[in-house]
Structure formats: structure tokens, C-alpha cells
Amino acid sequence: MSAKLPIMSKPSQVNRTPSPCRIARTALGLTQAELAEMSGVSLRTIGNLERGKTRPRSVIAFRISRELGVPVGKLFPPENLGK
């Protein structure tokens, strides 16, 4: 009888460095839902930003930056900002 192997994450998700936004959020003890509510954006938006699936518009980046108390350039480098 063969041993069952553990289920692994997708290779792209293994050893992935957390986003600066996620690091700042978790350092403050906030959930994604709490940050979303504080920033006036959807939970889906926060999740997508933290996973790098989308780039924030400048206004959203500034809202999140304000709530986290971190300069916007440290959370979202200029090349990662949308219009």
C-alpha cells in the first residue's frame, strides 16, 4: 500500500513573498474585511491587491495607505498603480 502524499499548493503560490500591503495590514492586526471597510473598497479588491492580481487606482491606493499609515509608494510602487 502506498503512502498518501500531501496536497501541495500551486507552484506559483509556494514560497511567495507577502505583499507590502498584506504585511502592513497584518502588523496592525487587521483582517482584509476590516481594511476593506475602513478604506471604502470591497473585500475582493483588497484580496486581489494583496495577491497582485490587480493594480489599484491612485485614489484607492491613497485610501489604503492612509488607513495603514504607510506611504503609498511603499505599499504600491508607482509602476504598479493604475490610473
Secondary structure as the mmCIF struct_conf table of DSSP 4:
data_model
#
loop_
_struct_conf.conf_type_id
_struct_conf.id
_struct_conf.beg_label_comp_id
_struct_conf.beg_label_asym_id
_struct_conf.beg_label_seq_id
_struct_conf.end_label_comp_id
_struct_conf.end_label_asym_id
_struct_conf.end_label_seq_id
HELX_LH_PP_P HELX_LH_PP_P1 SER A 2 LYS A 10
HELX_RH_3T_P HELX_RH_3T_P1 PRO A 11 GLN A 13
TURN_TY1_P TURN_TY1_P1 VAL A 14 ASN A 15
HELX_LH_PP_P HELX_LH_PP_P2 ARG A 16 SER A 19
HELX_RH_AL_P HELX_RH_AL_P1 PRO A 20 ALA A 27
TURN_TY1_P TURN_TY1_P2 LEU A 28 GLY A 29
HELX_RH_AL_P HELX_RH_AL_P2 GLN A 32 SER A 39
TURN_TY1_P TURN_TY1_P3 GLY A 40 GLY A 40
BEND BEND1 VAL A 41 VAL A 41
HELX_RH_AL_P HELX_RH_AL_P3 LEU A 43 GLU A 50
TURN_TY1_P TURN_TY1_P4 ARG A 51 GLY A 52
BEND BEND2 LYS A 53 THR A 54
HELX_RH_AL_P HELX_RH_AL_P4 SER A 58 LEU A 68
TURN_TY1_P TURN_TY1_P5 GLY A 69 GLY A 69
BEND BEND3 VAL A 70 VAL A 70
HELX_RH_AL_P HELX_RH_AL_P5 VAL A 72 LEU A 75
BEND BEND4 PHE A 76 PHE A 76
HELX_RH_3T_P HELX_RH_3T_P2 PRO A 78 ASN A 80
#
